[in-house]
Amino acid sequence: MSNSDEILKKSTKGATFLMLAQLFTKIITFLLNSVLVRFLSPRIFGITAFLEFILGTVLFFSREAIRLSTLRIKDNDLDEDNTNEKEDDHTSNHIKRQTLQTMVNFSHIPLWIGIPLSLVLTTWQYTNINAYFITLPFFQWSILIIWVSMLVELLSEPFYIVNQFLLNYNVRSRFESIAVTMGCLVNFSVIYLFQTHMVTIGNLDITDMNKEGIAILAFALAKLTHAITLLLCYYWDYLRNFKPKKLFHIRLTKITITTDSTTYKKQYYFQNDILEHFKKVYFQLCFKHLLTEGDKLIINSMCTVEEQGIYSLLSNYGSLVTRLLFAPIEESLRLFLARLLTTQNSRNLKLSMDVLVNLTKFYLYLSLLIIIFGPVNSSFLLQFLIGSKWSTTAVLDTIRVYCFYLPFLSMNGIFEAFFQSVATGDQILKHSYFMMAFSGIFLVNCWVLIEKLDLSINGLIISNIINMILRIIYCILFIKNFYRKLYTTESSFFLNFHNFRVVSVAGISISIINWVTIGYVRNFKQLFINATFALLLLLLILVKERTYIKGIMGKNKLTESKEI
């Protein structure tokens, strides 16, 4: 099996591992949050969403650029003709110690960035937070615990980056599942035990203010538990699989490379070209994060705490499909392309094009199903998951609008994953300038739709849709130019939309019939009818794409027979 096929095979399995891990963790968090949402008010969901935003921002700016840049480190021993069928999941024989040590050295940078960044951002946000929350019991302790959890999580970066490069998806998915589960259990246990009087803390009475203080403390303890569990799992894996073979040192280590003549030795801590790429990626990610997390920035400044809680609930429940299915595919695609296209020969380019085209086709079909059946069914399903405290809010109406946002969010994910994997430093800088322009357009749209037209959260969702459309257009143009320059045959990235047009016409017809006869779903009978319509449309998709599906299944069987 060629190296490119091996990478594709590992990436495909990796996407499955990540999906299963996401499914497991989301089921756990879904069940526990479904219980907690009945104990907590929208205000507490709002403040925990705000603290989650601070935590996510620090981690993103500290480590994301390094995670992307280290994928560009070339493995000099990779040989397209080599077979690696006996390759170990943890330690690939063809990867030099220098390569792994280079990655470990780069993985120290997130902690160096994270310490000052977390101090500045946490202090700044604490001084600007609502005075009510500062008076809550244990709030200062909660902030301190969250800050510590940031640093603990960054300590696991060396192990994460090594396993990422080795495509050890099963290791990562297993450890993250354990960490998320432990965090959820701690969060739920603290709140439940206090609410049910099974545990008392000092002289605290069961008042609303004390309940809210305990809820925030439980959130902080859950984040710390998650970070500690993740670090311990990775360190245990290091002691078991890496340290005995002395593949790398955890500490910052100088790397020495001797030339063929052995008369000159080059020493370095950080590979220069990767370091330069990191700087450009970091600049670009600043604007990407502003757009990706811009909704949280806007909602913190333009919406009430209750509206922040509603949007947090929408993000958690409304994007389940995105996080369970799209996010693992997007990440696997990014790792696959970054490893595959370090060598841009015709075989690798053709393989990358095929994977991207097929993923795009799959996303289009799934997006069609979401747009047709999401708005009419989502509010009925959501009302069983939320308690009476949410019944007077606009969340049941807003989630219908949110369903239209999901396809654009997911489609942008795979296109930007491709861009991040193959773009040069200059192309990344160019993209950053466009991101600046998109940020300005996003802010103007939010100001008009939220402040002037008073559309509240709906205005924010519409602004996000416009933002995603602009980013998708930019990435499509980049992908088209990329393949035109490097892949010189008559093949094209453009899709054959014939089957999709047929399915779309059928879908629109079903949608019209569904709206005229049922409208918004209000009972289980109507839900069953919608499920039947969705199944019929899915069957039509399978029939129209049967030739491609048979080809994939036949190829897999051929690969398995060769391995045997």
Residue pairs with C-beta under 8 A, 6 or more apart in sequence:
1 9
1 83
1 84
1 85
1 559
1 562
1 563
2 80
2 81
2 347
3 78
3 79
3 80
3 82
3 84
4 80
4 340
4 347
4 348
4 351
5 559
6 84
6 87
7 167
7 336
7 339
7 340
8 336
8 340
8 351
8 355
9 559
10 167
10 169
11 167
11 332
11 333
11 335
11 336
12 332
13 169
13 170
14 167
14 169
14 170
14 332
14 335
15 169
15 328
15 329
15 331
15 332
17 169
17 170
17 172
17 173
18 169
18 172
18 173
18 327
18 328
18 331
18 332
19 324
19 325
19 328
19 329
20 173
21 172
21 173
21 174
21 176
21 177
21 328
22 323
22 324
22 325
22 327
22 328
23 324
24 177
24 181
25 176
25 177
25 180
25 181
25 184
26 320
26 323
26 324
28 180
28 181
28 184
29 180
29 184
30 320
32 184
32 185
32 187
32 188
33 316
34 385
35 188
35 192
36 187
36 188
36 191
37 45
37 313
37 385
37 386
37 387
37 389
37 390
38 387
38 389
39 191
39 192
39 195
39 211
39 215
40 191
40 215
40 389
41 208
41 212
41 309
41 389
42 305
42 306
42 309
42 310
42 313
42 389
42 390
42 393
43 212
43 305
43 306
43 309
44 212
44 215
44 216
44 309
45 308
45 309
45 312
45 313
46 305
46 306
46 307
46 308
46 309
46 312
47 130
47 133
47 216
47 305
48 215
48 216
48 219
48 312
49 296
49 308
49 309
49 311
49 312
49 315
50 125
50 129
50 296
50 300
50 308
51 142
51 143
51 146
51 216
51 219
51 220
53 293
53 296
53 300
54 121
54 122
54 125
54 146
55 146
55 149
55 150
55 223
56 293
57 121
57 289
57 293
58 114
58 117
58 118
58 121
58 122
58 150
59 114
59 150
59 153
59 154
60 285
60 289
60 293
61 113
61 117
61 282
61 285
61 286
61 289
62 110
62 111
62 113
62 114
62 117
62 118
62 150
62 154
63 110
63 114
63 154
63 157
64 285
64 289
65 278
65 281
65 282
65 285
66 106
66 107
66 109
66 110
66 157
66 161
66 278
67 160
67 161
67 164
68 281
68 285
68 334
68 338
68 420
69 106
69 274
69 277
69 278
69 281
70 102
70 103
70 106
70 107
70 161
70 164
70 165
70 274
71 164
71 165
71 334
71 335
71 338
71 339
71 421
72 273
72 274
72 277
72 338
72 342
73 99
73 102
73 103
73 165
73 271
73 274
74 342
75 94
75 95
75 96
75 99
75 342
76 96
76 99
77 94
77 95
77 96
78 94
78 342
78 343
79 94
80 343
80 345
80 347
82 94
84 92
84 93
84 94
85 563
87 93
87 94
89 166
89 168
89 170
89 171
90 166
90 168
90 171
90 237
90 241
90 242
91 166
91 241
91 242
91 245
91 247
92 166
95 165
95 166
97 246
97 247
97 248
98 255
98 257
99 165
100 162
100 165
100 247
100 248
101 248
101 249
101 253
101 255
102 255
102 270
102 271
102 274
103 158
103 161
103 162
103 165
103 248
104 158
104 161
104 162
104 248
104 249
104 250
104 253
105 252
105 253
105 255
105 269
105 270
106 161
106 270
106 274
106 278
107 157
107 158
107 160
107 161
107 162
108 157
108 158
108 252
109 278
110 154
110 157
111 151
111 154
111 155
111 157
114 150
114 151
114 154
115 151
118 147
118 150
118 151
119 147
122 143
122 146
122 147
126 134
126 143
130 305
133 139
133 216
134 140
135 209
136 209
136 212
136 213
136 216
137 204
137 209
137 210
137 213
137 214
137 217
138 213
138 214
138 216
138 217
139 213
139 216
141 217
141 220
142 216
142 217
142 219
142 220
143 220
145 217
145 220
145 221
145 223
145 224
146 220
146 223
146 224
148 224
149 220
149 223
149 224
149 226
149 227
150 227
152 224
152 227
152 228
152 231
153 226
153 227
153 230
153 231
155 231
156 227
156 230
156 231
156 234
156 235
158 250
159 234
159 235
159 237
159 238
160 172
160 234
162 242
162 248
163 171
163 172
163 234
163 237
164 172
164 335
167 335
167 339
169 332
171 237
174 233
175 230
175 233
175 234
175 237
176 230
178 229
178 230
178 233
179 225
179 226
179 227
179 229
179 230
179 233
180 226
182 225
182 226
182 229
183 222
183 223
183 225
183 226
183 229
184 222
186 218
186 221
186 222
186 225
187 218
187 219
187 221
187 222
188 218
189 218
190 214
190 217
190 218
190 221
190 222
191 214
191 215
191 218
192 198
193 199
194 200
194 201
194 206
194 211
194 214
195 206
195 211
197 206
201 214
204 210
204 214
238 250
242 248
252 269
253 269
254 267
254 268
254 269
255 267
255 268
255 269
256 265
256 266
256 267
257 265
257 266
257 267
258 264
258 265
258 266
259 265
259 266
276 425
277 425
277 428
280 425
280 426
280 428
280 429
280 432
281 420
281 428
283 428
283 429
283 432
284 428
284 429
284 431
284 432
284 435
286 432
287 432
287 435
287 436
287 438
287 439
288 416
288 435
290 297
290 435
290 439
291 435
291 438
291 439
291 442
291 467
291 471
294 439
294 442
294 443
294 446
294 467
295 311
295 460
295 463
295 464
298 443
298 446
298 450
298 460
298 463
299 307
299 308
299 311
299 457
299 460
300 308
302 446
302 450
302 451
303 311
303 450
303 456
303 457
303 460
306 393
307 456
307 457
310 390
310 393
310 394
310 395
310 398
310 457
311 457
311 460
313 386
313 390
313 395
314 395
314 398
314 399
314 402
314 457
317 382
317 385
317 399
318 378
318 399
318 402
318 403
318 406
319 406
319 409
321 366
321 370
321 406
321 410
322 406
322 409
322 410
322 413
325 366
326 363
326 409
326 410
326 413
326 414
327 413
329 359
329 414
330 410
330 413
330 414
330 417
331 417
333 355
333 356
333 359
333 414
333 417
333 418
333 421
334 417
334 418
334 420
334 421
336 355
337 352
337 417
337 418
337 421
337 422
338 420
338 421
338 422
340 348
340 351
340 352
341 348
341 349
341 352
341 421
341 422
344 486
346 487
346 489
349 483
349 486
349 487
350 487
350 491
353 483
353 487
353 491
353 493
356 414
356 418
356 479
356 493
357 493
357 495
358 548
359 414
360 411
360 414
360 495
361 495
361 500
361 545
363 407
363 410
363 411
363 414
364 411
364 500
365 500
365 503
365 541
366 407
366 410
367 406
367 407
367 410
367 411
368 500
368 503
368 504
368 507
368 537
369 507
369 534
369 537
369 538
370 403
370 406
370 407
371 403
371 404
371 407
372 507
372 508
372 510
372 511
372 514
372 534
372 537
373 530
373 533
373 534
374 400
374 403
374 404
374 406
375 400
375 401
375 403
375 404
376 400
376 514
376 515
376 518
376 519
376 520
376 521
376 530
377 521
377 527
377 530
378 399
378 400
378 402
378 403
379 396
379 397
379 399
379 400
379 520
379 521
380 520
380 521
380 522
380 523
380 526
380 527
381 527
382 395
382 396
382 399
383 396
386 395
394 456
394 457
398 457
398 458
398 461
400 520
401 458
401 461
401 462
402 461
404 461
404 465
405 461
405 464
405 465
405 468
408 464
408 465
408 468
408 469
408 472
409 464
409 468
411 468
411 472
412 468
412 471
412 472
412 475
415 471
415 472
415 475
415 476
415 479
416 471
416 475
418 475
418 479
419 431
419 475
419 478
419 479
422 482
423 431
423 478
427 478
431 474
431 478
434 474
438 467
438 470
438 471
441 466
441 467
441 470
442 463
442 464
442 466
442 467
445 459
445 462
445 463
445 466
445 467
446 459
446 460
446 463
448 459
449 455
449 458
449 459
449 460
449 462
449 463
450 456
450 459
450 460
450 463
453 459
455 462
479 493
480 493
480 494
483 492
483 493
499 544
499 545
502 540
502 544
503 537
503 540
503 541
503 544
506 537
506 540
507 537
510 533
510 536
510 537
513 533
514 529
514 530
514 533
518 526
518 529
518 530
521 527
521 530
542 549
